[in-house]
Amino acid sequence: MHGWIRANPPGHGDAWEPYPVSLRIVNWAKAWAGGMALPPEAIHSLAVQARWLMQRLEWHLLGNHLFANAKALVLAGLLFEGAEAQAWLDTGLAILAEQVPEQVLAELQRRAGTSGIEEKAARKAIARERSEP
């Protein structure tokens, strides 16, 4: 991590494209949550990456890119405290709430053709899940 941080100053190069940032946040967050001791420099970098990502969400690409952005924001929001972390969490959860049903329904339609039965079943399941506490 030290080497990556030194070699990749914030906002410069391909390593700072939103999708790779998202994947890195998820990997570092999982390591930290799993008990790996991150040095202060890495914890700071993780926050910088989440802050940077929050301003560069891939709405124009949608799909797996936006999903990865959301997942990264959720994990960063859970690991840090404060208003900014809460904003990361809220934004990530809002994107997932919108994108998961769309992506699941699209995949069901692709696999099943256009019969509509699977779509109706998926919509009912999603609505039922949202209504439960």
N, C-alpha and C positions, 0 to 999 in steps of 0.2 A: 504494500500500500504506500509506503514511504516513497518508493521509486516512482510509482504512478503519479502521486501528488506532485512531486518535484518536476517530473517530465511533462506534465499536462496542466499548465496554469489555467485557471477558470476561464471558460468561454473560448478557448483557442483549440483548433484542430478537430478532427473527426471524433475524437473521444468525447467531445462536448456536444455532439448531435443528441437530440432528445431521446432517441431510442437506446443508444448505448448508455446514456446517463441513467435511463430508467432501469436497464438490466443491472448496472453496477450498483445502484441504490438498493435494489432488491437483494442482490448477493451480499453486499456489505451489511445490510440490515439483518438478514437472516443469520449471518455469522455473529453479529453483535448480540442479537436476541438469543442465539443458541449458546452463548457463554464465551465466545471469543473476546478476549480483551482487546479492544481497539485503542490505539494510542490517541491522545487528545487531538493530534494533527488529523487523524482519519475521521474522528467524530466531527471535527470542524468541517472537513471536506465534505462529509456526508450531508451536513446541513447546507453548505454552499451549493451542492449539487441539487438538493431538493428545492432550494430557493430559485435556482437557475431554471430548473425544469418547470416550476410553477408558471413561469413567464413564457414558456415555449411549448405548450401542449400541442400535440399533433392532430388538431381537429380536422385539418385539411386531408389527412391520410385515413383517419378513423381506424377501424379494424384492430389488428394486433398491436399497432403502434400506440394508439390512444389507450387501449386496454393496459399495455405495459406502463404507460405514463401514469395511469390511475393507480395501478397496483403499487408503483413506487411511492406515490404521494401518500397512499394509505399507510404503508409501512413506515415511512418517515414521520408521518403524523402521529403514529402510535409510539414511536421511540423517543420523540422529543416532546418537550412541554412548552406551553405558552400559546399565545394567540396565533402566531405564525404557524406553529405545528398544527393547531386546530384547523386553520384554514387549509393546510395541506390535506388533512384527514377529510374534512368536509368536501373539498373539491374532488378528491379521489373517489370517495363514496358516491357522490352525485354522478360522476362519470360512469362508474360501474353500474349504478342503478339504471342508467339510461342505456348503456351499451350491452350489458349482459343479455337482457331480453332480446334486443335487436340482433345480436350476433347468434344467439341460440336459435331464435326463430328462423333466421336466414339459413343457418346450417341445416335445420330440420327440413325446410322447404327444398333446399338443394338436394338433400338425400332422398326425400320422399316424393319429389316431383311437385306438382301444384295441386294436389288433391284437396288441401286445406284442412283435412282432419287433424293432422299432426300439429298444424299451426294453432287450431282452436284448442287442442289439448294443452299445448305449451302455454298459450295465453291464460287459460284457466288456472294452470298450476302456478304461474307467476303471480297472478292476481290473488290467489289463495295465500301464497307465501307472504305477499306484501301486507295482507290484512291480518295476519297472525302476529301477536306481540313478540 
